[in-house]
Amino acid sequence: MQKKILGLNEQKINDLVIDLNELLANFQMYYQNLRGLHWNIKGKSFFELHVKFEELYTDAQDKVDLIAERILTLEGTPLHTFDDYVNTAKVPMGKNVSKDTDAVKLVVNSLYELINIERKILNKSADADDEGTNSLMGDFIAEQEKTVWMMNAWLG
């Protein structure tokens, strides 16, 4: 008989844990980028972007915790080393970004990558009848799509 995790198919859940760890690594990279943007932004948009990047990294920090807790709920082990994050993440690494448009483009490109991973997880979690992960991904996607729209509007 197939083992169940939370009453769900073990193999499908184990596959989801792998994808959630990929999302976790990418969120950690995104978070670190936002910290750097917050610290290093310069120019006429400093005041508005400094505050916005703090808002975004605070939100990303909360999402990192939610993702790790979901992995644990699914009886997995969250990635937790910088090596794991760097070797797994696809989100572009932002180093010494201080120009406003470059910073916002980095955020947008990072969010596109996160949304792609979340959509993949959403499809798999629906197939696994994993409503907890499904709901989490749906919430993340809706919020991030709105942020992408706003950032693209800012870019003009």
Residue pairs with C-beta under 8 A, 6 or more apart in sequence:
2 9
2 10
2 11
3 10
4 10
5 13
5 14
5 74
5 75
6 13
6 73
6 74
6 130
6 132
8 128
8 129
8 130
9 128
12 124
12 127
12 128
12 130
13 74
13 75
13 128
13 130
14 76
15 124
15 128
16 74
16 121
16 124
16 125
16 128
16 130
16 133
17 71
17 74
17 75
17 76
19 117
19 120
19 121
19 124
20 67
20 70
20 71
20 74
20 76
20 121
20 133
21 71
21 76
21 78
21 79
21 84
21 88
22 88
22 117
23 67
23 114
23 117
23 118
23 121
24 64
24 67
24 68
24 71
24 78
24 79
25 79
25 84
25 85
25 87
25 88
25 89
26 88
26 89
26 90
26 91
26 110
26 113
26 114
26 117
27 60
27 63
27 64
27 67
27 114
28 64
28 85
28 89
29 85
29 86
29 89
29 91
29 93
29 110
30 60
30 91
30 110
30 111
30 114
31 57
31 60
31 61
31 64
33 91
33 92
33 93
33 94
33 97
33 106
33 107
33 110
34 53
34 56
34 57
34 60
34 107
35 57
36 94
36 95
36 96
36 97
37 49
37 53
37 94
37 97
37 103
37 106
37 107
38 50
38 53
38 54
38 57
40 96
40 97
40 98
41 49
41 50
41 53
41 98
41 100
41 103
42 98
42 99
42 100
43 98
43 99
43 100
44 100
45 100
49 100
49 103
49 104
53 103
53 107
56 107
56 147
59 143
63 140
66 136
67 78
67 136
68 78
68 80
70 132
70 133
70 136
71 77
71 78
72 78
73 132
74 130
74 133
79 85
79 88
90 113
90 117
91 109
91 110
91 113
91 114
92 106
92 109
92 110
92 113
94 103
94 106
97 103
97 106
101 155
104 151
104 154
104 155
105 155
107 147
107 151
108 148
108 151
108 152
108 155
111 144
111 147
111 148
111 151
112 148
114 140
114 144
115 141
115 144
115 145
115 148
118 137
118 140
118 141
118 144
119 137
119 141
121 133
121 137
122 134
122 137
122 138
122 141
125 131
125 133
125 134
125 137
126 134
